[in-house]
Amino acid sequence: MAFIDGFVIPVANAKRDAYLANARIAADAFKRYGALSVVENWGDDVPDGKLTSFPMAVKKEANETVVFSWIVWPSKEVRAAAWQALENDPVLKAESMPFDGKRMIFGCFETVLDV
C-alpha cells in the first residue's frame, strides 16, 4: 500500500498565488523523487470548532485560509529516500515558504484502505 505525507497549514489569503507557485515547484520536485501524486486543497468550508478543528489546530488568523495537502508515495522506502534527497535539493532550498511553517501540522500515514 502507498504512504501519504499529509499537511495542514494556514496561508494568508493575500499569498494564495505565491503559495500555489511554490506548491507547483515543490510538486515537481516531489514527483522527480518518486511521488505518485501531489494534491493541494484551498479551504472552502472549514468551520471553526468548539473543542477542536482545522482552524484551531493551525491557529488560523482572520486573514488566512486552511490548506490541506498530501503527497502519495508508492512505498515507505521511496518516501524515505525522497525526503533525504529533498533536504538537499537546490531548487527547493532556493524557495521561501509563503506561510508560517511553525503552524504546519504534518505526518506520514500508511494507507490501510483505498476504495
N, C-alpha and C positions, 0 to 999 in steps of 0.2 A: 504494500500500500504506500501511497505518497506521504510525504512530510510537508507540513504547511508552516510557514512563518506568518504570524498574524500581528497586525499593528493597529492601534487606535491612538490617534493624535488630534490635538486641537490645532486648527490652522486659521490664521486671521483671514477674514473674508477678502480683504484688500490684497492678499497674497495668493489668491486662488490660481491665477495664471502662472505665477512664479513656481508654485507648488507643482502644478501639472507639468511644467517644463522640466523641473528637477526630477519628477517621477518618471518621465519618459527616458531621461538619461540613465537613471538608476535601473529601470526595467530592461533597457538594452544591455546593461552590464550583467544583471541577474541572468538574462537569457544566454549571454555569452558563456557564462559559467555553469549552465545546465538547467536553469529553471524551465519548467514546462509552461507556466503562465504567471502573469503578474496582474493583479486586479486592484484598482483604486476606486473607492466609493466616497463621494461627497455627500455628507449627511443631508437628508431631505425631511425626514420625520423622525427625529431623535429626541424624544421627550426627556425633560428633567425628571428625576425620580425623587421619591421621598426618603428612601433608605439608600438606594444605590442606582446608578445609571451610567451610561457612557459619558454624558456631560460632567457628572460629578467625579467620575474616575479620573478624568484628564484635567479637572479644574478649569473647564471651559469658561471663557470670559464672554461678555455680551457681544463683542465684535468678531467672534470666532465660530467656526463650524467644526463638528466632529468628522474626521475622516477615518474610514475603516478599510484596511488594505490587507492583502495577503499575497504570498508567493507560494506557488506549488512546485515542489521538488520531487523528482522521481524516487528518491530514497534518502535516508538519513546520511548515508555516506557521501552522496553527491552534494547534499546541503552543507555538510561539514567542510568538504574540500572547497566549495564555492566561497563560503564565508571567510576561510583563510585567505583565498586569493583576493576577495573583495576588499579586505582590510588594506591591501597594498595596491589596489587598482588606481592608477594615476588619474583617470577620468573622474572617478568618484572623489578622490582626495581634493581635486580642484573645485568641487561643488560645495556650496554652503547650503545648509538646511534652512528652508524658508518657514520654519516652525520651531517651537521650543521643545527640543529633544528631551529635556528633563521631565516633561509631562507625557511623554510617549509611553504607552503600555505595549509590551511585545512578548512574544513567546513562540516556541516551536511545538507543533502538535502532530501526533501520529494520526493519520486518517484511519478510523475504525469502521466507518460506514460511508458509502458513496453510492447513492442510488439515482 
